[in-house]
């Protein structure tokens, strides 16, 4: 897994959208036991914090120590620096393994082998991500141009899997029923700009070209925004869900 988010860790915990309760409710329907859960690439602990009230023990791992410094705390969450493809956990440890907005960065085969090792028989593995959000206005058109045109040379190749909704990524567990979800947020202009600052491709571009292109895009978004109010953005969210057979 690549570490693409340490530099903007303080922004990540503040400006990334949260996942809808309906997503977790759907996943929990298939989890037989609630002893231990593992959130891989936990980042700021967003998912781990939601899992905590539902499991006796929750573990969150990430390769970025800086991200973990901003992680959500709970008495039953334990964080550690670790790759998802090679963890320190014993065989048959977890009832649920989750990966949010990160599976496309993994070495898929190695992760699936490791997940099968540390999962209990019948455990659930859930991986999900969200695509580019839209408010249906010219603001979103500017953001799309920013993403697909200006930032295109700076995105890692794995980013393409977001646009295909993981359809071409290996996931060989026994399939469980899935459906599409949406993240719906009401953001002001400052929050949208903060969200754009979390993108890994922006950090790469700044190192090459400085922040001029970003400042220009922010100016365009500000002009199109038209006031100090909030806009509703909808992010399509997709899920892969499987059961571990042993």
C-alpha positions in Angstrom: 0.0 0.0 0.0 1.2 3.5 -0.8 1.4 6.3 1.8 -0.2 9.2 0.0 -1.9 11.0 2.8 0.6 11.7 5.6 1.3 15.2 4.5 -2.3 16.3 4.7 -3.3 14.1 7.7 -4.6 17.1 9.7 -6.9 18.0 6.8 -8.1 14.4 6.2 -9.8 14.0 9.5 -11.7 17.3 9.1 -12.7 17.5 5.5 -13.4 14.0 4.3 -17.1 13.0 4.1 -18.5 10.5 6.6 -20.2 7.3 5.5 -24.0 6.9 5.9 -25.5 4.8 8.7 -27.3 2.7 6.1 -24.0 1.4 4.8 -23.0 0.1 8.2 -26.5 -1.3 8.9 -26.3 -3.3 5.7 -22.8 -4.7 6.6 -23.8 -5.6 10.1 -26.7 -7.7 8.9 -24.2 -10.3 7.8 -21.8 -10.3 10.7 -22.5 -13.3 12.9 -20.3 -12.4 15.9 -19.3 -9.0 17.3 -16.1 -9.9 19.2 -13.4 -8.2 17.1 -13.2 -6.0 14.1 -10.3 -4.7 12.1 -10.3 -1.5 10.0 -7.5 -1.4 7.5 -6.0 1.9 6.3 -8.0 3.4 9.1 -6.6 6.9 8.5 -8.2 9.2 11.0 -10.2 6.4 12.5 -13.5 7.4 11.0 -14.7 3.9 10.5 -13.1 2.5 13.6 -15.0 5.0 15.7 -18.3 3.8 14.2 -17.4 0.2 14.7 -16.5 0.7 18.4 -20.0 0.6 19.9 -20.8 -2.6 18.0 -17.8 -4.7 18.8 -16.0 -5.7 22.0 -12.6 -4.9 20.4 -11.7 -2.8 17.4 -8.3 -2.5 15.8 -7.3 0.1 13.3 -4.1 -0.1 11.2 -2.5 2.4 8.9 1.0 2.9 7.3 0.8 6.6 8.2 1.7 7.4 11.8 0.7 11.0 11.1 -2.8 9.9 10.2 -3.1 7.8 13.4 -2.2 10.9 15.5 -5.5 12.4 14.4 -7.5 9.2 14.9 -10.8 9.0 16.8 -10.4 7.6 20.3 -12.6 5.1 22.2 -11.8 2.8 25.1 -12.0 -0.3 23.0 -10.1 0.9 19.9 -6.4 0.1 19.5 -4.4 1.6 16.7 -1.0 0.5 15.3 1.2 1.2 12.3 0.9 -1.7 9.9 0.5 -2.6 6.3 -2.9 -4.3 5.4 -1.0 -6.9 3.4 1.1 -8.0 6.3 -0.4 -7.5 9.8 0.8 -8.5 13.3 -2.4 -10.3 14.1 -2.9 -14.0 14.9 -4.8 -16.4 12.7 -8.6 -16.4 13.1 -8.8 -13.1 14.9 -11.6 -11.0 13.4 -15.3 -11.2 12.8 -15.3 -8.2 10.4 -12.5 -6.6 8.3 -13.2 -3.3 6.7 -11.4 -1.1 4.1 -12.8 2.3 3.3 -11.6 4.4 0.4 -8.3 2.5 0.2 -8.6 -0.9 -1.3 -7.5 0.3 -4.7 -4.1 1.3 -3.2 -3.5 -2.3 -1.9 -1.7 -5.2 -3.4 -5.0 -7.1 -3.8 -3.7 -10.6 -3.9 -1.5 -10.2 -0.8 -4.3 -8.4 1.1 -6.9 -11.1 0.3 -4.5 -13.8 1.5 -3.8 -11.9 4.7 -7.5 -11.2 5.3 -8.3 -14.8 4.9 -5.6 -15.7 7.4 -6.7 -13.3 10.2 -10.4 -13.7 9.7 -12.5 -16.2 11.6 -14.5 -18.8 9.7 -17.6 -17.0 8.4 -16.2 -13.6 9.0 -17.2 -10.7 6.7 -14.8 -8.6 4.6 -16.3 -5.2 3.5 -14.5 -2.8 1.1 -16.1 0.4 -0.2 -15.3 3.7 -1.7 -17.0 6.8 -3.1 -16.8 8.5 -6.5 -16.6 12.2 -7.2 -19.4 14.2 -5.6 -21.7 16.6 -7.4 -24.1 19.3 -6.6 -25.4 19.5 -10.1 -24.2 23.1 -10.7 -21.3 24.8 -12.5 -19.2 24.3 -9.3 -19.2 20.6 -9.9 -18.2 21.1 -13.5 -15.2 23.0 -12.4 -14.3 20.3 -9.9 -14.6 17.6 -12.6 -12.3 19.6 -14.9 -9.9 20.0 -12.0 -10.0 16.2 -11.3 -10.0 14.7 -14.8 -8.0 17.3 -16.7 -5.6 19.5 -14.6 -4.8 16.8 -12.0 -4.8 13.9 -14.4 -1.0 13.6 -14.7 -0.6 13.6 -10.9 -3.0 10.9 -9.9 -1.6 7.5 -9.2 -2.6 4.8 -11.7 -4.7 3.0 -9.1 -7.1 6.0 -9.0 -8.9 4.6 -12.1 -10.5 1.9 -10.0 -12.6 4.5 -8.3 -14.1 5.4 -11.6 -14.9 1.7 -12.4 -16.4 1.2 -8.9 -13.9 -1.6 -8.2 -15.5 -3.9 -10.9 -12.1 -5.0 -12.1 -10.4 -5.5 -8.8 -9.9 -9.0 -7.4 -12.2 -9.9 -4.5 -12.6 -13.7 -4.1 -14.6 -14.2 -1.0 -18.0 -15.7 -1.0 -20.2 -12.8 -2.3 -22.8 -11.3 -0.2 -25.7 -9.0 -1.3 -24.7 -5.4 -2.0 -26.5 -2.3 -3.1 -25.5 1.2 -4.0 -25.4 4.0 -1.4 -24.9 7.7 -1.4 -23.1 10.2 0.8 -25.1 13.4 1.1 -23.4 16.4 2.6 -24.3 20.1 2.9 -21.0 22.0 2.6 -20.1 25.6 2.5 -17.3 26.9 0.2 -14.6 26.6 2.8 -15.4 22.9 3.4 -15.3 22.1 -0.3 -11.9 23.8 -0.7 -10.7 21.9 2.4 -11.8 18.7 0.9 -10.0 19.4 -2.4 -6.8 20.0 -0.3 -6.9 16.5 0.9 -6.4 15.0 -2.5 -3.1 13.2 -2.9 -2.7 14.4 -6.5 -2.8 18.0 -5.4 0.2 17.4 -3.1 2.1 15.9 -6.0 1.2 18.8 -8.4 2.3 21.4 -5.9 5.8 19.8 -5.7 6.1 20.1 -9.5 4.2 23.3 -10.4 3.5 25.1 -7.1 0.0 26.0 -6.0 -0.8 28.4 -8.8 -3.2 26.1 -10.7 -5.0 25.3 -7.4 -5.4 28.9 -6.5 -6.8 29.6 -9.9 -9.3 26.8 -9.6 -10.3 28.0 -6.1 -11.0 31.5 -7.6 -13.2 29.9 -10.3 -15.1 27.9 -7.8 -15.6 30.9 -5.5 -17.0 32.9 -8.4 -19.3 30.1 -9.4 -20.5 29.6 -5.8 -22.4 32.8 -5.7 -22.7 33.7 -2.0 -22.0 32.3 1.5 -24.6 29.6 1.6 -24.2 25.8 1.5 -24.6 23.4 -1.3 -25.7 19.8 -1.2 -23.2 17.4 -2.7 -24.0 13.7 -3.4 -21.2 11.2 -3.6 -22.0 7.8 -5.1 -20.7 5.0 -2.8 -20.1 1.4 -3.9 -19.5 -1.7 -1.8 -17.9 -5.1 -2.1 -19.0 -7.6 0.6 -17.9 -11.2 1.1 -17.8 -14.0 3.6 -14.6 -15.9 4.5 -15.0 -19.7 4.0 -12.5 -22.0 5.7 
